[in-house]
Amino acid sequence: MPFSLPLSTTPLRIACALTMATLFSACQTTALPSSTTTTTKNTVTTDGSSQSAFSKNKTTDEAKPSALTMDMSGRHEYQLENGLKVIVKEDHRAPVAMTQIWYRVGSADEPLDKGGISHLLEHMMFKGTPDVSSDDYERLIAKFGGVNNAFTSYDYTGYYELFPANRMPLALELEADRMKNLTFSDKEFAKEHQVVMEERRQRTDDNPLAKAYESFRLLALPNSPKGESVIGPMSELESIKLSDLKDWYKTWYAPNNATLVIVGDVQPQEVLTQVKRYFGKLAPSNVPKRNAVTQKGFRGYQKVDSEQAVQVPVLLMGYNVPSLVTAGANNEKQAYALSLAQDVLDGGLSARLESRLIREQGLLTTVGTSYDLLDRGDGLFMIQATPREGVSLEQAQQAIISEIEKLKTDPIAADEISRAKTNAVTGLVYAQDSMEGQARMIGSLQSIGLDDRLLAKLPTKLDGISVADIQATSKKYLVKDNLTVMHIVPPKENTTKAQ
């Protein structure tokens, strides 16, 4: 199955697509129309958010402060006796329904020697059951005007179908069937095993920036399972056996480890009746405790050079930082402050990095940042930049650090902080404009242990963050002994010829 952009919560804001190369892997059978998804065929992506990744889109400078709110109306939540959580969100704008099933397992939960097993199982989930063959599955989707996809991230694996609303029960029947009755064929496993390894070769091994970014994450997150890529190292992929996949499926694919999200032109009680019909008799499993996703920061300054087959040098910088989950209730202001600090630096054409380092000083050609406020574990405050010709990577790095130091001490103008707060909210509002976007927001947050209804409180939470909070948090985390840097440079022979 081809790779495609997954249902990340919001697009990463970092400038180059290399940051998408190891966070998500997605398989697609029938492409969603562009009007209902951010899916892009044949793109390996890195949750997401996403990231997932909840990093915000760059916005125009016309953004103004506003009393935006998150619409939580029409939301209904249930839990079956077997542990399946069901969230229904009414959206009657069109006669369709998006059905998504989210399993709380991803590459961050994998054994040290079985990297990529979650994504490989995702491929096998399309190979049929005793009742519905792989071919029949595809025929049913097409016959009733549906589209479907699947995606794997560090924190979850998900599957979805978009059907006319009156065919929503078909999506439930198909997903309930393959939750417990998946067929594991030696022939299909051998085929998909090779497909995944070839994807690894094409999307990472043959992509210089993706290779560099994969190495960067290992360097910046040495104690976290998120240091590895979602697709996994080739040596570990090669070692996965069919018996390993069966065990992984039996361990994690169970109703008490899943969230079913349905958004669309539906009646909640009718949906619940159908959900009970298809999922109610499925037995729960003894699901193991998930791996902790923490990372010790402040390990001292680290800098490496990575020689890759790139045409121009690229700078990667990453500070170890907490997310809203790992900051905890007592320190949640730090996570909100980091999100706003990111926006002050990189929230539009008049933001500091863009306006000062690209347009005023002419030191960079591109610059972007990424930070996941809504993540299951500790993460990175990332900066990526490409220096202008004649500007060294060292000069580019120092210029960015200089702007970060100014963030800690110089006044932050009222319009900067207002724009940052507005951008944070509007990014999430726009991400939920479609039924698919609403469902992915609900499912991704539920899968990392957050209640999606916290989004309704987000504007108030951000309003409570002061300039002093942003500067204090920047002084704590955006410091040299918490920084990892990679200079991605062209091969020496290319450099020599260019001179």
Residue pairs with C-beta under 8 A, 6 or more apart in sequence:
1 27
1 28
1 29
1 123
1 126
1 195
2 27
2 28
2 41
2 42
3 25
3 26
3 27
3 28
3 42
3 43
3 44
3 45
3 199
3 203
4 26
4 27
4 28
4 31
4 39
4 40
4 41
4 42
4 43
4 45
4 149
5 20
5 24
5 26
5 38
5 39
5 40
5 43
5 45
6 24
6 25
6 26
6 39
6 45
6 48
6 149
6 151
6 152
6 153
6 158
7 26
7 37
7 38
7 39
7 48
7 100
7 149
7 151
7 158
7 160
7 436
7 439
7 440
7 443
7 444
8 24
8 38
8 45
8 47
8 48
8 49
8 50
8 51
8 52
8 53
8 153
8 440
9 47
9 48
9 49
9 50
9 51
9 52
9 53
9 54
9 374
9 431
9 440
9 441
9 444
9 445
10 49
10 50
10 52
10 53
10 54
10 55
10 56
10 57
10 427
10 428
10 431
11 38
11 49
11 53
11 55
11 57
12 19
12 20
12 46
12 49
12 50
12 51
12 52
12 53
12 55
12 370
13 55
13 56
13 57
13 58
13 342
13 346
13 368
13 369
13 370
14 55
14 368
14 369
14 370
14 382
14 384
15 366
15 367
15 368
15 384
15 385
15 386
16 209
16 314
16 366
16 368
16 384
16 386
17 43
17 209
18 207
18 209
18 210
18 212
18 213
18 314
18 384
19 46
19 213
19 370
19 382
19 384
20 43
20 44
20 45
20 46
21 44
21 45
21 46
21 203
21 204
21 207
21 209
21 210
21 213
21 214
21 229
22 46
22 204
22 210
22 213
22 214
22 217
22 229
22 230
22 231
23 45
23 46
23 47
23 48
23 49
23 50
23 51
23 52
23 53
23 153
23 154
23 230
24 44
24 45
24 46
24 47
24 48
24 50
24 51
24 52
24 151
24 152
24 153
24 230
25 44
25 45
25 119
25 122
25 151
25 152
25 199
25 230
25 231
26 39
26 45
26 149
26 150
26 151
26 152
27 122
27 123
27 126
27 149
27 150
27 151
28 39
28 41
28 149
28 150
29 126
29 138
29 141
29 148
29 149
30 138
30 141
30 142
30 146
30 147
30 148
30 149
31 39
31 41
31 147
31 149
32 39
32 147
32 149
32 162
32 436
33 147
35 434
36 162
36 434
36 435
36 436
37 149
37 434
37 436
39 149
44 199
44 203
44 204
44 210
44 231
46 53
46 213
46 229
46 230
47 53
47 153
47 154
47 155
47 156
47 372
47 375
47 444
48 54
48 153
48 444
49 55
49 372
49 444
50 153
50 372
51 153
51 370
51 372
51 375
52 153
52 372
52 375
52 444
53 370
53 372
53 375
54 372
54 373
54 374
54 375
54 428
55 342
55 369
55 370
55 371
55 372
56 339
56 342
56 343
56 347
56 423
56 424
56 427
57 427
57 430
58 346
58 347
58 348
59 347
59 348
59 419
59 423
59 426
59 427
60 348
60 349
61 348
61 349
61 350
61 419
63 348
63 419
63 422
63 423
63 426
64 418
64 422
65 418
65 419
65 421
65 422
66 422
67 459
68 422
68 425
68 426
68 429
68 459
69 456
69 459
70 425
70 428
70 429
70 432
70 455
70 456
70 458
70 459
71 432
72 453
72 455
72 456
74 89
74 90
74 91
75 87
75 88
75 89
75 90
75 453
76 87
76 88
76 89
76 90
76 268
77 85
77 86
77 87
77 88
78 85
78 86
78 87
78 88
78 272
78 275
79 85
79 86
80 86
80 255
80 275
80 276
80 279
80 280
81 280
82 255
82 256
82 279
82 280
82 282
82 283
82 284
83 254
83 255
83 256
83 257
83 284
84 255
84 256
84 258
84 259
84 260
84 275
84 279
84 282
85 258
85 259
85 260
85 446
86 259
86 260
86 262
86 271
86 272
86 275
87 259
87 260
87 261
87 262
87 442
87 443
87 446
87 452
88 261
88 262
88 263
88 266
88 268
88 271
88 272
89 261
89 262
89 263
89 438
89 439
89 442
90 263
90 264
90 265
90 266
90 267
90 268
91 263
91 264
91 265
91 435
91 438
92 265
93 265
94 264
94 265
94 435
95 164
95 165
95 166
95 265
96 162
96 163
96 164
96 165
96 264
96 265
96 435
97 162
97 163
97 164
97 165
97 167
97 168
97 171
97 262
97 263
97 264
97 265
97 266
97 435
98 160
98 161
98 162
98 261
98 262
98 263
98 264
98 435
98 436
98 438
98 439
99 160
99 161
99 162
99 163
99 168
99 171
99 172
99 175
99 260
99 261
99 262
100 158
100 159
100 160
100 260
100 261
100 262
100 439
100 440
100 443
101 158
101 159
101 160
101 175
101 179
101 258
101 259
101 260
101 261
102 156
102 157
102 158
102 258
102 259
102 260
102 261
102 443
102 444
102 446
102 447
103 156
103 157
103 158
103 252
103 253
103 257
103 258
103 447
104 155
104 156
104 252
104 257
104 258
104 259
104 287
104 290
104 447
105 118
105 156
105 157
105 252
105 253
105 257
105 290
106 118
106 152
106 153
106 154
106 155
106 156
106 157
106 230
107 115
107 116
107 118
107 119
107 152
107 153
107 154
107 225
107 228
107 229
107 230
107 232
108 154
108 155
108 224
108 225
108 226
108 290
108 291
108 293
108 376
108 377
109 118
109 225
109 252
109 290
109 291
110 116
110 117
110 118
110 225
110 232
111 117
113 236
113 239
114 232
114 236
114 239
114 240
114 244
114 248
115 228
115 229
115 231
115 232
115 233
115 236
115 237
116 196
116 200
116 230
116 231
116 232
116 233
116 236
116 237
116 240
117 232
117 240
117 244
117 245
117 248
118 152
118 157
118 230
118 248
119 152
119 157
119 196
119 230
119 231
119 232
120 192
120 193
120 196
120 237
120 240
120 245
121 157
121 245
121 248
121 249
122 150
122 151
122 152
122 157
122 159
123 192
123 195
123 196
124 182
124 184
124 188
124 189
124 192
124 245
124 249
125 150
125 159
125 178
125 182
126 134
126 137
126 150
127 134
127 182
127 183
127 184
127 185
127 188
127 192
128 134
128 135
128 136
128 137
128 182
128 183
129 177
129 178
129 181
129 182
129 183
130 181
130 183
131 177
131 181
132 140
132 174
132 177
132 178
134 188
137 174
140 146
140 170
140 174
141 147
141 148
141 161
144 163
144 164
144 167
144 170
145 163
145 164
145 167
146 161
146 162
146 163
146 164
146 167
146 170
146 171
147 161
147 162
148 159
148 160
148 161
148 162
149 159
149 160
150 157
150 158
150 159
150 160
151 157
151 158
152 158
152 230
153 230
154 225
154 226
154 230
154 293
154 376
155 293
155 375
155 376
155 444
155 447
155 448
156 443
156 444
156 447
156 448
158 443
158 447
159 175
160 436
160 439
161 170
161 171
161 174
161 175
162 435
162 436
163 170
163 171
165 264
165 265
165 266
168 262
168 264
168 266
168 271
168 274
169 274
169 277
169 278
172 260
172 274
172 275
172 277
172 278
172 279
173 278
175 260
175 278
176 278
176 279
176 282
179 253
179 254
179 255
179 258
179 279
179 282
180 253
180 254
180 282
180 283
182 249
182 253
184 242
184 245
184 246
184 249
186 242
189 242
189 245
193 237
193 240
196 231
196 237
197 234
197 237
197 238
199 231
200 231
200 232
200 234
200 237
201 234
203 210
203 231
204 210
204 211
204 214
204 229
204 231
205 211
205 234
208 308
208 309
208 310
208 488
209 308
209 310
209 314
209 488
211 308
212 306
212 308
212 310
212 314
212 316
212 486
212 488
213 316
214 229
215 304
215 306
215 486
216 306
216 316
216 318
216 484
216 486
217 226
217 227
217 228
217 229
217 380
218 227
218 228
219 302
219 304
219 484
219 486
220 227
220 302
220 318
220 320
220 380
220 484
221 227
221 295
221 320
221 378
221 380
222 295
223 294
223 295
223 296
224 293
224 294
224 295
224 377
224 378
225 291
225 293
226 293
226 295
226 377
226 379
227 295
231 237
250 285
251 285
251 287
251 288
252 285
252 287
254 282
254 283
254 284
254 285
254 287
255 279
255 282
255 283
255 284
256 284
256 285
256 287
257 285
257 287
259 442
259 443
259 446
259 447
260 275
260 279
261 439
261 442
261 443
261 446
262 271
262 439
263 435
263 436
263 438
263 439
263 442
264 435
292 377
293 326
293 376
293 377
293 378
294 326
294 377
294 378
295 320
295 377
295 378
295 379
296 320
297 319
297 320
297 321
297 378
297 477
297 482
298 320
298 479
298 481
298 482
299 320
299 481
299 482
300 481
301 480
301 481
301 483
301 485
302 483
302 484
302 485
303 484
303 485
303 486
303 487
304 485
304 486
304 487
305 486
305 487
305 489
306 486
306 487
306 488
306 489
307 489
307 490
307 491
307 492
308 488
308 489
308 490
308 491
309 490
309 491
310 488
310 489
310 490
311 490
311 494
312 386
312 490
313 386
313 387
313 393
313 487
313 488
313 489
313 490
314 384
314 385
314 386
314 488
315 383
315 384
315 385
315 386
315 387
315 393
315 396
315 397
315 400
315 485
315 486
315 487
315 488
316 382
316 383
316 384
316 485
316 486
316 488
317 382
317 383
317 384
317 385
317 397
317 400
317 483
317 484
317 485
318 380
318 381
318 382
318 383
318 483
318 484
318 485
319 380
319 381
319 477
319 478
319 479
319 482
319 483
319 484
320 378
320 379
320 380
320 477
320 482
320 484
321 338
321 371
321 378
321 379
321 380
321 381
321 477
322 331
322 334
322 335
322 378
322 379
323 335
323 372
323 373
323 374
323 375
323 376
323 377
323 378
323 379
324 332
324 335
324 336
324 373
324 374
324 375
324 450
325 374
325 375
325 376
325 377
325 448
325 449
325 450
326 377
326 378
327 334
327 335
332 461
333 464
333 465
333 469
333 473
334 469
334 473
334 476
334 477
335 373
336 373
336 461
336 462
336 464
336 465
336 469
337 465
337 469
337 470
337 472
337 473
337 474
338 371
338 373
338 381
338 473
338 477
339 371
339 373
339 424
339 462
340 417
340 420
340 421
340 424
340 462
340 465
340 470
341 381
341 407
341 470
341 473
341 474
341 478
342 369
342 370
342 371
342 381
343 351
343 419
343 420
343 423
343 424
344 351
344 352
344 407
344 412
344 416
344 417
344 420
344 470
345 351
345 352
345 353
345 369
345 383
345 403
345 404
345 407
346 352
346 353
346 354
346 367
346 368
346 369
347 419
347 420
347 423
348 354
348 419
348 423
349 355
351 416
352 403
352 406
352 407
353 364
353 367
353 369
353 383
353 385
353 400
353 403
354 367
356 403
357 363
357 364
357 367
357 385
357 396
357 399
357 400
357 403
358 364
358 365
358 366
358 367
361 399
362 388
363 387
363 388
363 391
363 395
363 396
363 399
364 385
364 386
364 387
364 388
364 391
364 396
364 399
365 386
365 387
365 388
366 384
366 385
366 386
367 383
367 384
367 385
367 386
367 400
368 383
368 384
368 385
369 381
369 382
369 383
369 384
370 380
370 381
370 382
370 384
371 379
371 380
371 381
371 382
372 379
374 444
374 445
374 448
374 450
375 448
376 448
376 449
381 477
381 478
383 400
385 396
385 400
387 393
387 395
387 396
393 487
393 489
394 487
397 485
397 487
401 480
404 474
404 478
407 470
407 471
407 474
407 478
408 471
408 474
408 475
408 478
409 471
411 467
412 467
412 470
412 471
417 467
417 470
421 459
421 462
421 463
421 465
424 458
424 462
425 458
425 459
425 462
428 441
428 455
428 458
431 437
431 441
432 438
432 441
441 452
441 455
442 452
445 451
445 452
445 454
445 455
446 452
489 495
490 498
